[in-house]
């Protein structure tokens, strides 16, 4: 599989194998963002952390502190209820 290029919010660009799960990239980052992330946004598309990344793009990990994070949490919680 070819590599994809992922650009982080700080501007850093790294290459990863196509199909890598977002959670694996998050694990590499570690720290608070790893503990608090509940979703990922790639090229403005909101995805589950288990999603396989198949294309180059801008990535942002979403936490409950983000408005999108609150929406993901509330939506997922509604399914559990």
WOVENGI-V717078 format. One record per helix or strand of 2 or more residues. SS is the DSSP state (~ for helix, > for strand). FROM is the first residue (numbers start at 0). TO is the last residue. If there is no record, write none. Layout:
ss:SS from:FROM to:TO
ss:SS from:FROM to:TO
//
This chain:
ss:> from:2 to:6
ss:> from:12 to:16
ss:> from:19 to:20
ss:~ from:21 to:28
ss:~ from:30 to:35
ss:> from:36 to:41
ss:> from:44 to:46
ss:> from:51 to:52
ss:> from:56 to:62
ss:~ from:66 to:79
//
